[in-house]
């Protein structure tokens, strides 16, 4: 098991195994997998490496979107304030809902299976959720899990917030029980994308166990940890972080210089990780475009300019290449039309 393998937090996983959520056969299968590499579940947690997401595919070879959604929501119902390793202390010590969402930026410290994307607008905050497992059903699983766990943690720390909703970009499961029973009307299917919608007046909601000093100390350590891991484990993640910090960086040679690499070495190392500089940048542009199109206050023309496209037609062609839909078609799916 590699330390950089895409997966889920180990303590959260062990808490799932020791709940009554999974059937006995699945639990036994997971424990056989653990026994192949570890002396015990305790050692798995002590090693503090991501539990490979491929274990779920091994245990559930026929997992589809419906069952992945049900499993993800059921998994989220076991989430505790202590489930998330180095994110647990700042989570508990958060002073406001806004600080809880700030922590999502450090999610790669505990899991690289899912990536959040942030867009502040006049209504509040939109947090896009995209899976990076390489398996569409497992992507649904990690998105349903992460989004639902976030709702649960918000309930624990700030009280029930009915206007904070999780919108999922696929149809509701046809099977029973319906997962929305766990979170009421806050779980919404058939959205044009998967995201958490947070109204602006919620962001300043105070949390129950606020400790500003502990929070900031923990954030500083998370920042250092994230810097170390992105440099050591993945050139792709390092490139992505630099592009996120400054979207105006669009040249590979500029990013290579910041990473103390030659352009040819950067190209080779990205190729070894199965990608290119262009692919990383296009992925980031796609994610940003989707979040901005969810914002009714922005026209498509404004979004195109915001993303660096001097021509609306070029942006429309790029978006259709990424998603199979034009920007206006994407908005019409979720009733997000706006006069241009």
N, C-alpha and C positions, 0 to 999 in steps of 0.2 A: 504494500500500500504506500503510495507516494505522498509526501507531505503537501504537495501542491495539487493533488487530485480534486476535481470538482465534487463537492459533497455538502453535508449538513453538519451542524455543531454536534460534537459527540455526546455531551451531557443531555441535550434535548432528545437525542436519539435513544439513549439509555432510559430516560424517563418515559418515552413512548413504549419501549419494550416492557417496562414494569407497570404499565397501566393496563386497563382492561379494553383498550382500544382495538388491538389486533387479535385475530383468532389464534388459537394455540398453535396451529400448524405453521403459521407465518412467523410467530415468535421463535419457535423451535428452529426454523430454517435460518433466521437471522443469527441465532446463537451458534449454529453450526458454522456459519461464515466467520463469526468473530473468533471461534475456537481455532480456526485455521491459522490465525495470525497473532492472537493475543491469549494470555493466560486467563483473562477474565474481562468482564465488562468494566471493572475498576481500572484495569490497565489501559483499556481503550480510552477512558476519560482522562487518565493521568497523562497519556501521551499527547492529548489535546490536538489531534489532527482531525481534519474533516472526515466524516464517515462517507465513503464513496457513494455517490448517487447511483452507481451501477448496481449496488447491492439490492436496491429496490426493484430494479429490472430483473435481477436474478430471482428474487422471491416472488415477484409478480410478472411473469413473462408475457401475460396477456393484458397487461395494464393499458387501458385506453383513457381518453380524456375524461369520460364520466367517472370512472373509478379513481383516476388520479385526483380529480377534484374532491371527491368524497374522502379519500385518504388524506389529502392535504389539510382539509378543514378539520378532520378528526385528529390529526397530528397537532394542529394548532391549539386545540382545546386542552392539550397537556402542557402548553407553554407556561413556564414559571419565570419569575423575575430573576432567578438564578441560572436559567438555562443556557445563557449565551456567553459563557467564558468571560473574556476581557471586556465585553460590552455590558456585562451585568451591573458592575458598580456604577458606571455613569448613567445607566438606565434607571437604577433605583434612586440616584441622587439628582436626577433632572429636576429643574425648577419649573419648567413649563412644557406644554405640548410641543412647542417649537424646538426645544432642546432635544426632545425624544426623536423628532424627525431629523435633527442634525446628526444624530448617531448613525442614521442609515448610510451616511457617506463613508462610514468605517466598516460597513458590512463585509468587505473582502477580507478583513482580519479573521473572521470566523467562517465565512462561506463565500465561495466564488461561483456558486450555482445560480445566483440571481444578482442582477445589477439594477440599482435604483437610479432614476433620472429625475431631476427637480426642475420645476418651473413655477416661479412666483408670478401671480397675476393680480388684477384688481379684486378678484373674488377671494383669493387666498393662496393655497399651495396645491399643486398637482404633483404627485410622485408616481412617475411611470415605473412599471415593474417588467423586466424582461428576463426570461430564463436563458441560461447558457450551459445547458447540459448536453446539447447535441441530440436530444431525443424530444420530439414535440409533446408527447404525453408526460414525460418527466418535467418538462418546462411548465406544463399546467400544474403539476404537483407542487413544484417549489414556489410558484407564484401564488397558488391557493393557500399553501402553508404560510408563507411569509406575510401575505396580506392579512390573513385571518389571525395569525399570531399577533400582528401589530394591533389589530382591533382589541384583542384580548388584553394585551399589555397596557394599552391606553385606558381600558376599563379599570385595571388594577391601580394604575398610578394617578389617574385624573378623574375617575368616575365615568359612567357611561356617557358617551358622546354620540347621540343618534344621528347627527348631521355629518359625521365623518363616515364616508362610505368606501367600500372596496368594489370596484367595477372590474369585471373579468371579461376578456375579449373572446369568449366562446359561449355556446348555449348552455343552459342549466342542465345538469344530469337528468336523464330520463328515469333513472332508477331511484328507489326510495331507500332510506329517508332523504328528504330534501335537505341539503346542507344549510340553506338559509335559516333553518330553525335555530341554529346555534347563535346567529348574529342578527336575527330579525331582518328588517328591511335594509340593513346596511350592506348586504351582499347582493350585488346586482349583476346579472349576466347579459350577454349579447351586447356588450359595449364595443365601440370601435377599436378599443385597445384596453390593456390591463393597467389600472392605476388606482391610487388612493386619492380621494378628493377631500381636501381639508378646507372648510370655510375660514376666511381670515379671522373672524371673531373667536375662533377656537384656539388659534395658535398661542395666545397669551394665557390660556387656562392654566392655573397653577397645579403643580403635582403635590402629592401627599408627603413625600419624604425628601423634600428639597435640601440639597447640601451643595451650594455653589462651589466651595473650595474643592471638595472631593470630585465634583463633576469636571472642573477645569483641569485638575491634575490628571484625571483619567483620560481626558481628551488629548492632552499633551502626549501621554504615553501611547495612546492609540495612533496618533499621528506619526510618532517615531516608528512604531511597529509596522504601520502600513508602508512607510517609506522603505524600511528594510526589506520587507517581503516583496514589494513590487520590483525592487532592484534585483533581489536575489533569485526570484522564481520565474519572472515573466517579463520579457522585453515588451510584449504586447500590452500588458497592463501599465508598464512604465510610459509607453508611448501614449496610451489612452489618457493617463493622468495628466500628462503635459498638455495634451490637446484640450482636456476639460478645463485646465487652469487658464488657458489662453486660446480661445477658438480661432484667433487670427493666425495661429501657427498652421500653415498649410503646406510647408515644404519639408520633405523628408530630411534634407541635409541640415536644416535648422534644428530639428528634433534630435538628429544623430549627434550634433555637436553638444547639445545639452546633456546627452547621455554619455558623453566622452567616447563616442564610437565614430568610426568612419561611415559614410553613407553606404558603402558596399557591405560592411559588417552588419549594420542595422538591417539592410535588406536580407542578408543571409539568415540572420537570427530570427527575423520575423517569418521567413519562409520555413525555417525549422519548426516553428510553432504553428504552421499551417495558415499563415495569413500574409498580408502585405500592408504597407503604410496606407495605401489608398483604401483598402478594405476597412482598416481600423477607423480611418477618418470618415468614410462613408457610413459606417455603422453609427458613429456618433451623430452625424448629421441627420440620419434617419430617426434616431431616438428623439433628438431635439425637435425635428419637424413634427413628429406625432404629438408631442406634448403641446406645442404651440397651436396646432390645429384643434386641439381640445379646448383651447382658450377662445371663447366666443368674441372677446374684445379685439382680437387681431384679425385683420384681413389676410387672405392668402398672399397678396402683394407685400404686405408688411412682413410676413413670415419669411418670404423669399429673400427680401432685403436683409432681414435680421440674420439669416444664415449665410449671407455673403453671395447670394445669387443676384447678379445684376439684371438678369432677364427672367421674367415670370415663367416663360415657356420652358426654359431650361430647368427651373425648379420643378415644374409640373411633370416634365419627362423623367427627372430623377426620382421623384416621389412615386410615380407609377412603376418605375423599374424596381424600387425597393419593396413596394407593397401590393402591386397589381391593381391599384386604384389611383385615380387622380385625386388631388387634394379636395376638390368639391365632392367627389364620390365618397371619400373617406368621411367627410363631415356629414353627409346626408345619411349614412348608415346609423349614426347615433343621434340624429336630429340636431346636428350642430351647425346647420346652415347659417350663413351670415351674408348680408348684402356686401358685395365687394365694391 
